[in-house]
Each structure stands twice: as C-alpha cells, then as structure tokens.
Amino acid sequence: MLQQLRSALAVISEHEPARITTVGGECSVSMAPFSYLINKYGDDLAILWIDSHPDMGTGETAYPGFHAMVVSALTGHGDQELLEILPATTTADRVALVGMHDWTDPTLPAIAGEWGLSVFSPDALRSTSAPLLDWLGDTGATKVAIHFDVDTIDADEIQLGLGADLGGLTTAEARRVVAEIDGAAEVVALTIAEFIPRQVMHLQQILAGFPLLGREPEQTPHDSRPLMALAVAPQERRLSPLFARARGSAHVTAAGQFLVRLSRNWQLTDLNTSP
C-alpha cells in the first residue's frame, strides 16, 4: 500500500502537473494527487470532500481501511510512516466535508470538531450552496481540489457506489454544488471515486460464452488481443496523452480497469502510457 502511494507520487512529480483528474478506484486514490497539490499551492488550496462518509478514520475507529483515512492523512493525522511519505498536509480548516451524513463511528463528530473540519450535510445544501460558498470565501483560497465519491448521490435516486447510502444529495444538488464551486474558484483537482458498474458486471456474466463476445478469439499473426478490447482501447490510448498535453494536467486514471478485465492479455499501463 505504501509502495503504491510512493509510486503514484513519483509519477505525478515527474510530470509536475498544474491540475490532476483521477477517475476510478476507492477513496484513497485522492491521497497522492491532493498531497502533491497541497505542496504546490499551499494555503491557496481548499479541499472539498464530497462523500457520504467523513473518511477521517484514525486506525482505531469502527470504520477501518485505508480508504477511510484519507482526510485524516491529508490533515496531518494518523500513521506516522504514512505521513512521512506525503509531500505535504494541510490544516483541517481548509477541508470541508460536503454531503456527509453517515459518520460511521460515534466518536468522529467530536474528533472533527477538535480538528476544525467544517461539515455540510445534504440538508444544509438542499436549496442553496451559499453556506459552502461562504466557507470557501472565508478560507481565502483561490484554488479547489474536489473529491467526489459517487455514494454521495442518494441511493433512492440511483445506487452508484458499493453500498446503498440513503439521504444523500440528489444528482441535481450535486451538480449545482460543483458548478457553483467551479464558478467561485479554480478547480485544480477532481477525483471521481467508488463507482461500481453493477449493470456492466451483470451483463458481462450473462454474455460470458456468447459467440464473438465471451470467448477468447483465435490468435492471429497480427494480433492476439480480444476483439472487444481492440474496439475500446485505442480511444483510451489517444485521450489520455492528449488530455495531459492540452490541459497541462496529469491524467491519473483507473478507467482501464474494466478493459483489463475484458482483455486479460493487456496490462493497465498499456492503456494509460502508450502514445
């Protein structure tokens, strides 16, 4: 886990991006890019952690796992060995928990207050983003890193994440919040995390063994990769380098993970680094 974090930081540092987009994976994928950007922009960066959960576990709380400790680490709390790897951390008053309504542990509200984290529940943002915009203005930051866990969306509307989290933001509310933040500050990081493609996974199971789809094609002299991967992968190979060059950003993405599952002969690095 720590070696993966070191590797991610090494890739980001090599490119020295001004902005970073991360798509896919669980919530810990924001740790490396956000820490890099904290080091780059300092107090001019605020973090919006849009998530049904606070992700501020300390290793001793009831909600375990590395993915549940990212806010803790980014604010300088938690395992010392982990903190020593990070380029920088920020103060808790520059982090807002947005759409948060499931503390996961009864001790965390008091810890959040002690640290100085600001919390904006879904009900606080139902009709207006003004409280969040006021908070952002008070920080004085002109740049924002946005972490968006898809479980923020109320599961009564659609279940996008692993669990069925009820009472979250609606799609319209989430879009409005992000749009208004984008209008108030420069967004230098965006993470989309925790998406579970249930329908695609179920469809893959149904189609397993279907002619031309589920079976590995016979190898040919010019290409031995499955036809389904050939249809999708070239687009991914074009988009990532172009995005990096056009936007001055490092496009750190796990979008190729499902393609890798379809195409067992192709490594994820091929999708993201080939020109």
DANOR-V45138 format. One record per pair of residues at least 24 apart in sequence whose C-alpha atoms are under 8 Angstrom apart, sorted by the first residue. I is the first residue (numbers start at 1). J is the second residue. If there is no record, write none. Layout:
BEGIN
i:I j:J
i:I j:J
END
This chain:
BEGIN
i:2 j:82
i:5 j:32
i:5 j:85
i:6 j:85
i:8 j:32
i:9 j:33
i:9 j:36
i:12 j:36
i:12 j:250
i:15 j:250
i:16 j:250
i:17 j:248
i:17 j:249
i:17 j:250
i:18 j:188
i:18 j:248
i:18 j:249
i:19 j:187
i:19 j:188
i:19 j:189
i:19 j:247
i:19 j:248
i:19 j:249
i:19 j:250
i:20 j:188
i:20 j:189
i:20 j:190
i:20 j:249
i:20 j:250
i:20 j:251
i:20 j:252
i:21 j:189
i:21 j:190
i:21 j:191
i:21 j:249
i:21 j:250
i:21 j:251
i:21 j:252
i:21 j:253
i:22 j:189
i:22 j:190
i:22 j:191
i:22 j:192
i:22 j:251
i:22 j:252
i:22 j:253
i:22 j:254
i:23 j:191
i:23 j:192
i:23 j:193
i:23 j:252
i:23 j:253
i:23 j:254
i:23 j:255
i:24 j:191
i:24 j:192
i:24 j:193
i:24 j:194
i:24 j:195
i:24 j:253
i:24 j:254
i:24 j:255
i:25 j:193
i:25 j:194
i:25 j:195
i:25 j:254
i:26 j:67
i:26 j:193
i:26 j:194
i:27 j:67
i:27 j:68
i:27 j:70
i:27 j:149
i:27 j:193
i:27 j:194
i:28 j:66
i:28 j:67
i:28 j:68
i:28 j:69
i:28 j:70
i:29 j:191
i:29 j:193
i:30 j:70
i:30 j:147
i:30 j:191
i:31 j:70
i:31 j:73
i:31 j:74
i:32 j:86
i:33 j:189
i:34 j:74
i:34 j:145
i:34 j:189
i:35 j:74
i:35 j:86
i:35 j:87
i:35 j:88
i:35 j:89
i:36 j:86
i:36 j:87
i:36 j:88
i:38 j:88
i:38 j:89
i:38 j:90
i:39 j:87
i:39 j:88
i:39 j:89
i:42 j:90
i:43 j:90
i:43 j:94
i:43 j:141
i:44 j:140
i:44 j:141
i:44 j:142
i:44 j:143
i:45 j:94
i:45 j:141
i:45 j:142
i:45 j:143
i:45 j:144
i:45 j:145
i:46 j:94
i:46 j:95
i:46 j:136
i:46 j:139
i:46 j:141
i:46 j:142
i:46 j:143
i:46 j:144
i:46 j:145
i:47 j:94
i:47 j:95
i:47 j:96
i:47 j:144
i:47 j:145
i:47 j:146
i:47 j:147
i:48 j:95
i:48 j:96
i:48 j:97
i:48 j:98
i:48 j:144
i:48 j:145
i:48 j:146
i:48 j:147
i:49 j:95
i:49 j:96
i:49 j:97
i:49 j:98
i:49 j:146
i:49 j:147
i:49 j:148
i:50 j:97
i:50 j:98
i:50 j:99
i:50 j:100
i:50 j:146
i:50 j:147
i:50 j:148
i:50 j:149
i:50 j:152
i:51 j:97
i:51 j:98
i:51 j:99
i:51 j:100
i:51 j:147
i:51 j:148
i:51 j:149
i:51 j:150
i:51 j:151
i:51 j:152
i:52 j:98
i:52 j:99
i:52 j:100
i:52 j:101
i:52 j:102
i:52 j:149
i:52 j:151
i:52 j:152
i:52 j:165
i:52 j:168
i:53 j:100
i:53 j:101
i:53 j:102
i:53 j:103
i:53 j:104
i:54 j:97
i:54 j:100
i:54 j:102
i:54 j:103
i:54 j:104
i:56 j:108
i:57 j:108
i:61 j:105
i:61 j:107
i:62 j:104
i:62 j:105
i:63 j:104
i:63 j:105
i:92 j:116
i:92 j:117
i:93 j:117
i:93 j:118
i:93 j:139
i:94 j:139
i:96 j:120
i:98 j:122
i:99 j:125
i:99 j:152
i:99 j:168
i:99 j:169
i:100 j:152
i:100 j:168
i:101 j:167
i:101 j:168
i:122 j:167
i:122 j:168
i:122 j:169
i:125 j:173
i:125 j:177
i:126 j:169
i:126 j:173
i:127 j:173
i:129 j:176
i:129 j:177
i:129 j:180
i:133 j:180
i:133 j:181
i:133 j:184
i:141 j:185
i:142 j:184
i:142 j:185
i:142 j:186
i:143 j:185
i:143 j:186
i:143 j:187
i:143 j:188
i:144 j:185
i:144 j:186
i:144 j:187
i:144 j:188
i:144 j:189
i:145 j:187
i:145 j:188
i:145 j:189
i:145 j:190
i:146 j:187
i:146 j:189
i:146 j:190
i:146 j:191
i:147 j:189
i:147 j:190
i:147 j:191
i:147 j:192
i:147 j:193
i:148 j:190
i:148 j:191
i:148 j:192
i:148 j:193
i:149 j:191
i:149 j:192
i:149 j:193
i:149 j:194
i:149 j:195
i:150 j:192
i:150 j:193
i:150 j:194
i:150 j:195
i:151 j:194
i:151 j:195
i:160 j:194
i:160 j:195
i:160 j:196
i:160 j:197
i:161 j:194
i:161 j:195
i:161 j:196
i:162 j:194
i:162 j:195
i:162 j:196
i:225 j:263
i:225 j:265
i:225 j:266
i:226 j:262
i:226 j:263
i:228 j:262
i:228 j:263
i:229 j:259
i:229 j:262
i:229 j:263
i:232 j:259
i:233 j:259
i:233 j:271
i:234 j:271
i:236 j:271
i:236 j:272
i:237 j:270
i:237 j:271
i:237 j:272
i:237 j:273
i:237 j:274
i:237 j:275
i:238 j:275
i:240 j:272
i:240 j:273
i:241 j:272
i:241 j:273
i:241 j:275
END
